[in-house]
Amino acid sequence: MIVVKIGGSIVDGLHSTAIEDIKNIIKRDKLVLVHGGGKEVTNIATKLGKEQKFIISPSGVKSRYTDKETAEIYTMVMSGKINKAIVGMLLRHGIKAVGISGLDGVVLKAQRKKKLLIVNEKGRKMAVDGGYTGKIHGVDPSLINVLLDQGYTPVISPVAISEEFDFLNVDGDRAAAYIAAGLKAQIVVFITNVAGLILQDKLVTDITLEQANSSLSKIGYGMEKKIIASKEAIEMGVTESVIASGKVEYPISAAIAHNNCTVITAS
């Protein structure tokens, strides 16, 4: 079982062999795709006249501030436009894909954050209403397993549901981590636009949880989220996490083979 996190467009920045790679992998293993798409959410929201706000946590992590209207746009774009575009692409290449969101079958359960601690423009810490951002606390893999058992490749958008049945924005990388753990996957792969974690201008090919923890303060925004998600996945029982480039030939297979990428393990 392999869980792969990709960006919002399966063709944007990925090597031309990526689709063929997916076809080859699903002949011998079960594969689940989790996608992002934050840039497209911002683009569509802007066209709709809804200005997007981004906040910074005290630890330096940047995220979208999700009020109710933004949550509706986020769900529409992630689970509609992006999800179905990816499914359509896979179907055109002969892959039996099914698009679902974390809402469907209550795949992703999250708790709505009541308050968010942020750093304002003046560098001061302050608490703001949590809006419709969620912290994942559970996964029900039943629907995913039904699809896999019937030979489908699930494509999952990172929208979760709260105990009050609110639709919540959750981070795509962390959604992939939780889904991998819920499915008892051996590996979670984060496909990105770089070879992996770069420290002191060098690619880190192998790193343990302890080393990853001590390196967090030196890691930039985008990669930091992937390291945090990798840590969570491994702590929940996934054997290894791989951060790899989507620009190389057969990118997922290359990541699984540990070719020129970052592999994170418990020890």
N, C-alpha and C positions, 0 to 999 in steps of 0.2 A: 504493500500500500504506500503510495506516494502522494503527498499534497504539495501542490505548486502554487505559489503566489505570483501573479503576473500583473502588469500595469493595466490601465484602462483600455488600451487597444492592443490586440494580440499581434498586430502587424507593425505598430509604431516602434521603431528601433530594434525590432527582433530580426534575427537572421532569417533568410528566406527558407531555411531548412527546418524552422521551428515546428510548423504544422506536421511535416513528415516525421519529425522526431516524436511528436505526441502520438501519431498513428502507430509508430513502431513500439512505443512503450506500452500502449494499452493492449497490444497483442500478447504481452507476457506479464503484465501487472495491472493492478487497479490504480487509476489516476483520478485525482480530484483537483480541479482548478478553482482558485479563489482569486478574484480580481479587485483592483483598485479603480481609480478614475477621478481623483480629487480635482485635477485640472479641468476636466470636462464639466464637473459640477460647478466650478467657479465660472467657466465660460457661459454655461446655460443660465445660471443665476443672474449674471451680469446682463445678458440679453433680455431677461425678464424684468430687469430693473431692481433686482434685489442685491444690494451691496453686500459683499462677503467680508466678514471680520475674522481676523486670525489673532489668536492669543498665545502668549508665551508663559510656560510654567516656570516656577522658581528654578527648576533643574535645566531650563533652556529648551524644552521641547515645544515646538510650534504646532498648533492645531487649529482647526476650524471652529469658530464659535457657532453653535447650532441652536438657533431659536426655532419656534414651531414652523414658521414659513420655510426656513432653510431646511429643516428636517423633511418637509414635504418635497422640496425640490431635490434634495439629496436622494431620497427614496426613488423618485421618478427617474432621475438620470442614472443612478447606479443600477437599479433593478429593472429599468425599462431600456433606455437607449443603449447603455454600455453593455449590459448583460446580453441583450438580444443581438447586438452587433457581433459579439464574440461567438455566441451560439451559431449565428448565421454563417460566420466564417468557417467554423468547424464542420457544420453540416455540408457546406459546399465542397469540402475536401473529404467527404465520406466518413466523418466521425459522428457517431450517434451521441450528440450532445443534448443536454437538458439544462436550461437555465432556471435557477431558483435563487431566492434570497435567504438570508438568515431568519426571516420571518416564517417562511414556509415550513410547516411541520415543527415549528418552534425549534429550529436547528440551533440558533444562537440566542441564548437567554442573557440579558444584561440588566444591570441595575442603573437606573437613571441617576446621574450625579447631581446631588442637591446643590452643592457649592463647588466652585472651581477656584483654586488659589492661583492667581496670575501675577505677572510683573507688568505694571503699567508703563507708559512712555517715559515717566520720570524715574523708572527703576525701582519703584516701591511695590511691595507685595500688597495685594488686596484680594478680597473674596468677592466673587460675582455669582449670580444665579447659574446653576449648572446647565440650564437649557435642556436640549434633547441629545446630549452626549451620553453614551453608555459605557459602563465597565462590564465586560463579559464575565459571567460567573458560572456559566454552564453550557453544555452542548448536548443536544439530542441527535445522535447520528442515525436514527432509525430510517428516515426518509432517504438519506444519502446512501445507506447500505442497500435499500430496496432498489434504487436506481443502478447502483454498481452491480448488484446481483442479476439485473436484467440486461446488462451489457451497455449501459449508458455511461457517458462521461459527464458528471455533474459540473456545472459552472456556477459558482456561488458569489453573490454580491454581499458586501459587508454591511448589512442592515440587520439590527437585532431587535428583539421585542422585550419590553419590560413586563414586570408583574402586573402593571396597570394597563398593559396592551398598548403602550406608546411605541412608535417606531423610533429607534435610536440610531444615531450615527456612531459606528464603532470603527476603530482603526483596522484597515485591511490586513496589515501584517500580523497583528495580534489575533485577528479573526482566523487567519490561516493557522497560527500556532495552536489555538484552541481546537479548531476542527481536526488538525493532525492528531492532537492528543485524544480527542473524543473518538476518533476512528482507530486509535492504537496503531497509527502509521509508524513505519520505521524511520522515515525521513521526511523533512519538510524543506522545500527548496524555495528560496526567494530570488526570483529573476529580476535583475536590475540593469542599469546602464553602465556599470563598472564591473571589474573583475571580482571585487569583493571588498573586504575591509582593508583600507590603506592606512598604515601608521608609519610615520617618519619616512614618507615617500616610498614605502615598500608594501607589497601585498602580503598580508598575513594569511598563510595557507592553513594553519591549524591553530586553534585557540580553545582553551578550556573555559568553563563557566567562571571560574575564579579569575582568570586572566581577563575575560570579557568584562566582568564587573569592575575591575581596577582600571580598565581602559575607557569606560563610558565618558568620562569628563574630557577625553581627547578626541571624541568622535563627533562628526558633524550631524546636523539635524536629520537628514534622510536616512543615513546609515544607522544612527542611534536607535531609531525605531525598529530596524531589522535586528539589531543586536538584542534589544529588550525582548522582542517577540521570540527570537531564537532561545534566549534564556528561559522564557516561560514554557516554551514547547518542551525543552529538555527536562526542566523541573517537573513537568507533568507526564514524563515517561517516553517521549519521542527519543529515539536513539541518537540521531544527529540532525543538525540544521546546516544547510549549505547556502551561502550567499554567492551568487554567480552572475556572470554577464549573459545577457540575452543576445549579444551581438556576435557570438561565436557560432561556428557550425554545430548543428545538433545540440543546442544549448542545455536542454534538460539532461540528456544523456551525458554530456560533458561534466555537468555538475554532479551527477550521481557517481561518475568515475573519478571525481575529485581533481579534475583537470583545471589548473590555473584558477582557483576559486578559494573561498574561505570556508573551512569546515569547523563547526563548533560542536564539541562533545562535552559530556559531563566531566571527564578527567583525561 
